[in-house]
Amino acid sequence: MSRLDSLIWLLLGFAQLLVGAAIGGDPILDLLAALLQGTGYSSVLLGLYFLIFLARHQKEFANSYSKVERTTLVRNEKTGVLELKASSTLGSKAFWYAIPVGLTLLSAVVYLVVG
């Protein structure tokens, strides 16, 4: 779930790029379009940076990151230490990633075709 942050940055960036490409005609609207496209590009770059940063440092975040959603606290039989065990299925995890990834890819393709 921690990688959804970067997908949200990418979605917001592509949305700003699409809106910036769609408006124009008036000098003030042209300025607004330039601002939206500038912030859109920076949001896309932030999304890519966070995606690469989290992929590179996955092992450091794996043990410390937990939203405690659908997890149970179980005592390890050998060590006696309490551990969080995720009870969510692979299908629900795939669902949580499929929608943002699909929307991000769709917005990127639409921007590349239209923009």
N, C-alpha and C positions, 0 to 999 in steps of 0.2 A: 504494500500500500504506500510505502514511502516514495516510490517513483512516480506516483500520480501528481506530485507537486510539479515536477518538470513538465508533465503533459498539460497541466493547467496553464503554465506559463506559455507553452507553445500554442495552445488554443486561443488564449487571449491575444498573443502576438499576431497570429494569422487573422483573427477577427479585426484587429486594428488595421492590419494591412488591407483587408478587403474593404472596410469602410472608407479608409483613406483613398483607395483607388476608385471608389464609386462616387465620391463627392467631388465637386469642382465646378468651375464656370465663373464664379465670382472671385475677386482677389482675396477676400477674407476667407472664403471656403477653400481656395487654393492653399492658403497659409495653414488652415486647419488640417487639410489633407496632408500637407508636408509634415506637420507635427505628428499626426496619427501614424503616418508611415515610418517616421523616425522612431517613435516609441514602439511601434510594432516590430521593427527590425531588432531593436534592443531587447524586447521581450522574447523574441524567438532565440536570440543569442543566449539570454539568461536560461531559457528552457533547455537548450542544448548543453550549456555548461553544467547545469544541475544534473542532467541525465548522465553526462560523462563522469562528473565528480562522484555521483552515487554509485555508478557502475564500477569505478576504479576503487572506491573505498567500501565496497559492499560488506566485506568481512567485519569492518569496524562498526558498522551500523546494525548488523544482523542481530547481535545479542542485546544491544541497548534499545532498539526501537521496537515498541509494541504499543498498540492502541488498546490492548486488552479487550478487543472485540472477539467474541466467540473463542475465548481461551479459557482454559481451566488450570487451576493451580494444583499440581500433583507432586507428591513427595517421591523423590528418587529412592528406590528400594536399596540400592547399594551405598549411596553416600548420605542419604537422609536430608538432602538439600531440596528445597522447594523449587520447582521448575514450572514455567508456563508452557502449556501444550495447546497448540492451535487445533480447534475442532472444525474449522471451516474446510469444506471440500474443495477439490481442485476446480470443479465447475464454478463455484461461487468466486474463487480467486480469478479465474479466467474471465468471468462476467465483469468483474470490477476493472479489469485491464482492457477488455475488448472494446467497450464503449468509448473511453477517452482516446485510445489508440486509433480507433476507426474515425472518430470525429477529427482528430488531429491530421490524419492522412487525407481525409476528405477536404478539410479546409486548406491544406497545403496544395493539393491538386487543383482546387478551384482557384486559389490565388495564382498559381503558375499559369493556368489556362486563361483566366480573365485579366489578371493584373499584368 
